[in-house]
Amino acid sequence: MGNTDPQPSANGLAVPLLIKLAPGEKIVINGVAVENGGDHTTLRILNQAHILRAKDILTFEEATSPAKRIYYALQCLYLFSDNQESSLEAARSFMDDFVKAAPSSASLIREIVDHLQRNDSYQMLKVAKKLVEYERKILEHAAPQ
């Protein structure tokens, strides 16, 4: 994930975000898939952009559990401005269902909603990743031994 708000330097001016890409590494910037077709590359992001590295991207086919569906809907909300309303509606519905099924997740869901309301997409996705891990632990614990 990439927090792409300009970072202030010691003199108060914005410092560009540097993203290093290995050969063949993929990244999504504002909904556009980009692949490094050469050697190691450094991208300099000069203004605000919504960025996810391939390792942080969940495909529709991989969204196979309730928490992963939440992450996927939030990821779509973050990356694709043309479908924000439907992505937000889906994310809210998935979160409502999740907290009903697993009330112990309420604090994580509340944290996601707080970040969502503050338009802090980077932190929202970080917490959504924690929710996926939390779900994995719940399912692992519930599985017959």
N, C-alpha and C positions, 0 to 999 in steps of 0.2 A: 504494500500500500504506500501511497505517497501523500504526505501532508504537503500541499503545494502552496500554502500561504507564504508569501515572501517573508523570509526570516530577517529581522533587523540585525544590522552589524553594530559594532561598537559606536560608530558615528551616527546610528539611527537610520541609515539608508538600507533599502531592501537588498538582500543577497540572493542571487539565483539559487534554485535547487539543482544540485548536480546528481544525475542518475547514471551510474555505471552499468553498462550492459555487456554481458559476455557474448561471444559469437553465437548467433542463433537464438538468443534470449528474446522473449516476447514481452510486450508491455501494451497496455491500453491507455490511451490519452484521450480524454473527452469522447469516449465511445469508439475511437479509431484504433484498430489493432495495428501495431508496429512491430516489425521484427528486425533485429540487427543482422544484416546480411554480410557483415565483414568481420574485422578483428574486434577486439575490445573497443568499446565506444563509450564516450561520456556525453550525455545530453545535458544541456544547460536550459532549464525551464525558467523563463524570465518573467512570467506572470502566472496568475492563478490558473490551475488546470486540475482536472480530476484524473488521477493516475492510479492504475493498479498493475502490479507486476504479475506475470503469468502464475507464479506460485500462490498468489492471493485471489486468483479468479476461480470461481466455481461455475461450471457449465450447468445448463438446465438439466442435463442427464445425470449430473452428479448430485443434484439437489434431491436426495432420496430419503431424507428424514425431516421431521418438523423444524428443527433448528437450522438445518441446511437450507430449507425453503425460505426461512426468515432471512438468512444471510444472502441468498440469491436475490430475493426481492429488494433488499437494501442495496445490494451491489448494483442492480439495475437502476434503482433510484439515483444512485451516485453517478453512474456512468452515462445514462441515456436520458437527456433532458426532454426528449419528445414523448416519453412514456411515464413521466413522473407521477401523474395522478393515479394511474392503474398500479404502478409499482408500490406507491405509498398505501393504497387501499389493500393490496395483497399483503404487504408487510404487517399492517395493523391487524388484519384478520388472522394471519398466522401467529402473531404474538399473543393475541387474545386467546386463541385455541391452546397455545403452548403453556401459558401461565395457568390456564384452567386444568390442564392435564398434569402439570408439574408446578404446583404453587411455590415450591422452594426456589424456583427460578425468578420469582417476582422482582428481586433486587436487580438482577441482570437486565430483565426486560425494562424496568423503570430507568435504568442507566441508559439503555439504547434510546428510549423515548426522550429522555432529557437531552441527549446529544442531537437527536433528530430535531427537537424543538429549537435548539440553539444553532441549527444548521452546521453542526460540527461533524461532517460526514466521515472524516478520517477516524475520529474517536468512536463514532457509531459503529463502523465496520470492525474496529479492533474489539469492541465489546461483543459484537455479534460472533466473532471468531471464538471468544471465550464461551459464549453460549453453546456453540457447536461442541466444544471440548467438554463442557458441563454435561450436555446431553449424552456424549459418548461414555462418560463416567457413570451416569445414571443407568444407561442400558447395560454397561459392563457389569455393574453391581447387581442388576436385576436378572441377568442371564443365569440359567441353571449351572451349577458348578459340577 
